């Protein structure tokens, strides 16, 4: 399994290096959608791991990838994987490609917690602020968090930034 991950990462890096100029900004969203699709279709992944009827598997995958604007890119990748008998690795490659692409383009997953509710354009301002502060774009879910009392918290696995009444009250509490 570890060797599959290493090979998948090599395929991912090669694809990104060779085809990077063809990718638009929404390629990240495409990778996210594919990752979600494959994550939620475990039986399909199990079918590919059986490694029989490779042509049938490839045709099925072509249908999955056809809905994306870069289906020619995906078809090229499928051809390479079919020739090397590695179609079963497609989910691992998509997963690795998502990780490598996001790393290379400084995109991280995160959460924006606010209280009270803020408008979508204000969320975009918060994302811009975060990118300016730390140099990373954040792909974030937004939650209303009453515990903040009033304010904003932006967090990811690498960063935490908070400006809230709760934080200020806690700071005062620790002074006395």
C-alpha positions as CSV (number, residue, x, y, z in Angstrom):
1,X,0.0,0.0,0.0
2,X,2.9,2.4,0.8
3,X,4.5,1.7,-2.6
4,X,1.2,2.4,-4.3
5,X,1.1,5.8,-2.6
6,X,4.7,6.6,-3.7
7,X,3.9,5.6,-7.3
8,X,0.7,7.6,-7.2
9,X,2.5,10.7,-6.0
10,X,5.1,10.2,-8.8
11,X,2.3,10.1,-11.4
12,X,0.6,13.1,-9.8
13,X,3.8,15.2,-9.9
14,X,4.5,14.2,-13.5
15,X,1.0,15.1,-14.6
16,X,1.1,18.4,-12.9
17,X,4.5,19.2,-14.2
18,X,3.6,18.3,-17.8
19,X,0.1,19.7,-18.0
20,X,0.2,22.6,-15.5
21,X,-0.1,25.3,-18.1
22,X,-3.4,23.8,-19.3
23,X,-5.0,23.9,-15.8
24,X,-7.2,26.8,-14.9
25,X,-8.1,28.1,-11.5
26,X,-11.0,25.7,-11.2
27,X,-8.8,22.7,-11.6
28,X,-8.6,22.6,-7.8
29,X,-12.4,22.4,-7.6
30,X,-12.3,19.6,-10.3
31,X,-9.8,17.6,-8.2
32,X,-12.0,18.2,-5.1
33,X,-15.1,16.9,-6.9
34,X,-13.2,13.8,-8.2
35,X,-11.8,13.1,-4.7
36,X,-15.2,13.4,-3.2
37,X,-16.7,11.2,-5.9
38,X,-14.1,8.4,-5.5
39,X,-14.3,8.7,-1.7
40,X,-18.0,8.1,-1.7
41,X,-17.9,5.2,-4.2
42,X,-15.8,2.6,-2.4
43,X,-17.3,-0.3,-4.4
44,X,-16.1,1.3,-7.6
45,X,-12.6,1.5,-6.2
46,X,-12.8,-2.1,-5.1
47,X,-13.8,-3.1,-8.6
48,X,-10.7,-1.5,-10.1
49,X,-8.5,-3.2,-7.6
50,X,-9.6,-6.6,-9.0
51,X,-7.6,-5.7,-12.1
52,X,-9.6,-7.6,-14.7
53,X,-11.4,-6.3,-17.8
54,X,-9.0,-3.3,-18.0
55,X,-10.7,-2.0,-21.1
56,X,-14.1,-2.1,-19.5
57,X,-12.7,-0.3,-16.5
58,X,-11.1,2.4,-18.7
59,X,-14.4,3.0,-20.5
60,X,-16.2,3.4,-17.2
61,X,-13.6,5.8,-16.0
62,X,-13.9,7.8,-19.3
63,X,-17.6,8.3,-18.5
64,X,-16.7,9.5,-15.0
65,X,-14.1,12.0,-16.3
66,X,-16.1,13.1,-19.4
67,X,-18.1,15.6,-17.4
68,X,-15.0,17.6,-16.7
69,X,-13.7,20.3,-19.1
70,X,-10.3,18.6,-19.2
71,X,-11.5,15.1,-20.1
72,X,-8.8,14.9,-22.8
73,X,-6.2,15.3,-20.1
74,X,-7.9,12.6,-18.0
75,X,-8.2,10.3,-21.1
76,X,-4.5,10.6,-21.7
77,X,-3.8,9.6,-18.1
78,X,-6.2,6.7,-18.4
79,X,-4.4,5.5,-21.5
80,X,-1.0,5.6,-19.7
81,X,-2.5,3.7,-16.7
82,X,-4.1,1.1,-18.9
83,X,-0.9,0.4,-20.8
84,X,1.0,0.0,-17.5
85,X,-1.9,-2.1,-16.0
86,X,-2.3,0.5,-13.2
87,X,-5.9,1.7,-13.7
88,X,-6.6,0.4,-10.2
89,X,-4.5,3.3,-8.9
90,X,-6.7,6.1,-10.3
91,X,-8.1,7.1,-6.9
92,X,-4.7,7.2,-5.3
93,X,-3.4,9.3,-8.2
94,X,-6.3,11.7,-8.0
95,X,-5.8,12.0,-4.2
96,X,-2.1,12.6,-4.6
97,X,-2.7,15.0,-7.5
98,X,-5.1,17.0,-5.3
99,X,-2.5,17.2,-2.5
100,X,0.4,18.1,-4.8
101,X,-1.6,20.7,-6.7
102,X,-2.9,22.3,-3.5
103,X,0.6,22.4,-2.0
104,X,2.1,23.9,-5.2
105,X,-0.6,26.5,-5.4
106,X,-0.6,27.2,-1.7
107,X,-4.2,26.2,-1.1
108,X,-5.2,24.8,2.3
109,X,-8.5,23.4,3.8
110,X,-9.9,25.2,6.7
111,X,-12.8,26.6,8.7
112,X,-14.0,30.1,9.1
113,X,-16.1,30.6,12.3
114,X,-18.0,33.8,12.7
115,X,-20.5,35.4,15.0
116,X,-22.9,36.9,14.1
117,X,-23.6,35.7,10.6
118,X,-21.8,37.5,7.8
119,X,-22.6,37.9,4.2
120,X,-20.8,35.8,1.4
121,X,-18.9,38.9,0.2
122,X,-17.6,39.5,3.7
123,X,-16.4,35.9,3.8
124,X,-14.5,36.6,0.5
125,X,-12.9,39.6,2.3
126,X,-11.8,37.3,5.2
127,X,-10.3,34.8,2.7
128,X,-8.4,37.7,1.0
129,X,-7.2,38.9,4.4
130,X,-6.0,35.4,5.3
131,X,-4.1,35.1,2.0
132,X,-2.5,38.4,2.5
133,X,-1.5,37.5,6.1
134,X,-0.1,34.0,5.6
135,X,0.4,33.6,1.8
136,X,-2.1,30.8,1.5
137,X,-5.6,30.7,-0.1
138,X,-8.1,29.0,2.2
139,X,-10.8,26.7,0.9
140,X,-13.0,27.0,3.9
141,X,-16.3,25.8,5.3
142,X,-18.1,28.6,7.1
143,X,-19.9,28.1,10.5
144,X,-21.7,30.5,12.8
145,X,-20.1,30.0,16.2
146,X,-22.0,31.8,19.1
147,X,-19.2,30.9,21.5
148,X,-17.1,33.7,19.9
149,X,-19.6,36.2,21.3
150,X,-18.6,38.5,18.4
151,X,-15.8,38.0,16.0
152,X,-14.0,35.7,13.6
153,X,-11.8,32.6,13.8
154,X,-10.0,31.2,10.8
155,X,-8.3,27.9,11.3
156,X,-6.6,25.1,9.4
157,X,-4.2,22.4,10.2
158,X,-1.4,24.9,9.9
159,X,-2.8,28.2,11.0
160,X,-5.1,29.7,13.6
161,X,-6.1,33.4,13.6
162,X,-8.8,34.8,15.9
163,X,-10.2,38.2,16.7
164,X,-13.2,37.8,19.0
165,X,-14.7,39.1,22.2
166,X,-14.2,35.6,23.7
167,X,-10.5,35.8,23.0
168,X,-10.3,39.2,24.6
169,X,-12.2,38.1,27.7
170,X,-9.9,35.1,28.1
171,X,-6.9,37.4,27.9
172,X,-8.4,39.6,30.6
173,X,-9.3,36.6,32.7
174,X,-5.6,35.4,32.6
175,X,-4.4,38.8,33.8
176,X,-6.3,38.6,37.1
